[in-house]
Amino acid sequence: MILFSSSTTDENKSNRLTQRPGLPKLYCMEIHLNPDLQAKLAHLAAERGRDAELLAIEAIERFVDYDEWFIREVEKGLAQIERGEVLTHEEVGVRIERLLSEHLSPGSH
C-alpha cells in the first residue's frame, strides 16, 4: 500500500475536532502490479539501494508532472494556432534544412 499526501484540505466543519484545518490529508491507495512489473520494480530498487515503494511514488510523481507539462504545452500550441501563429509546410522544411545543415557542417562538432 502506498501513502500519498493530498494537497487539498477538508473543509467539512463536522470533523472540526478530528481534522486540523489547512493541513493536507493523507490517504491510502492500493496499486496492483502484475508480477513482471513487480519483479522489475524490486530489481531496480535493489540495484539502487532504494525502497521499492518510494521508487514507485517517485515514478508516479514524474509521470503526473510530465502529463501536466504535456497538457500545458499542447494548450500553448492550440492557443498559437488560434492566434494564427502557424508555419506552412514549406517554412517547416526550410527550418529543418537549416538546422540539419548547421548540425552536419564541419566545425559544428
N, C-alpha and C positions, 0 to 999 in steps of 0.2 A: 504494500500500500504506500502511496506517495502523498505526502502532505504538501499542500500549496497554500501560500498566503494570498488572500484576496485583497486587492487594494480598495474594495468597496466597503462601506461601513453599513451596519444595520441600524436603520433609523426607527425601528419598531419600539415605541415607547413602553409597551407592556413588558419588555425584557430589560427595563432600566436597571434593575438590581443585579442582573446576571451579565449584561452586556455593558462594556465600557464604551461610551460614545466616542467616535473618532478613531478607534483602534481597528486595524484590519482584522477580519475574521479568518480563522484557519479552517479549512475544510479538507476532507479526505476524498481522494479519487482513486479508485482501483482500476488499474490498467492491466489487461490480459494480453500477454505477448505469446506468440507462437514459440514452440521450443527452439526453432532455429534462431530466431531473433533473441531469445533469452540467452542462448549459448554465445552468440556474437557479443551481446552486451556484457556478459560475465567475462568473456575473454578480453575484451577491450578494457574493462575496469581493472582486471588483474594485471594487464600489461602496463597500465598507467599507475597502478598502485592506488586506485580510487575506489570509492564505494559505488556499486552499480546503480543504486537509487539516485545518488547525487548526479551521476553521469547522465541518467535518463532525464532528470529535471533540467540539466543544462541543455540537453539536446532539444527538449520541448521548448525551452525559452528561446533558443536560437531559431527554431522553426517559426515560432509565433512572431518574433522580431522580424525575421525575413519576410514573412507573409504580410505583416503590416507595412513594411517598407515597399514591397512589391505593389501592393494596392495603392499606396500613395503615389508611386511613380506612374502607374497606369492612369490614375486620376489626373496627374500633371499632364501627361501626354494627351488625354482626351480634351483637357482644357485648352492646350495648344492648338489642337485641331479645330475646336470651336472658335478660336480667335483667328483662324486662318493661317497659323504658323506651321505650314507644311512644306515639304520638299517634293519636287517632281521626281519621277523615276530617273530622269537624266541627271538632275542635280545630285542625287544619291550616288549614281555611277561615277560622276566626276570626283566627288569626295572620296569614294573608295579607291579610285585610281590614284589620286594624290597621296592618300595615306599609304597605299602599297608601294608606290614609287619612293616615298620618303623612307619607308621601312627597309626596302630592299636595296637602296642606293649605297654605294661604297662609302664607308666612313660613318654610317649610321649605327654600326655595331659596336 
